[in-house]
C-alpha cells in the first residue's frame, strides 16, 4: 500500500498524468520498493526504471503476454 507520506508528482513529460510508483521482487525474492515510476496517462506512458543499479527512462511501457502453464520453463540448471 502506498504510504500517505509519499508525495505523488505530475509527469514531467506530459504534465497531465501522475507518476505512480511500482515495486517488484528481486532475483532472490526480496521486495524492491519503487523500482519503477510510470505515468498513469494512457497517452503518455513515460517511465523511470532501476535495473541492476542503472536508471533508464523514457521507454514506452509494453504489456507482457501472460505465460501459459504448459509453456516450457525458462529457468536454467533445473
Buried (B, 14 or more C-beta within 10 A) or exposed (E): EEEEEEEEEEBEBEEEBEBBBBEEEEEEEEEEEBBBBBBEBEEBBBBBBBEEEEEEEEEEEEEEEEEEEEEEEEEEEE
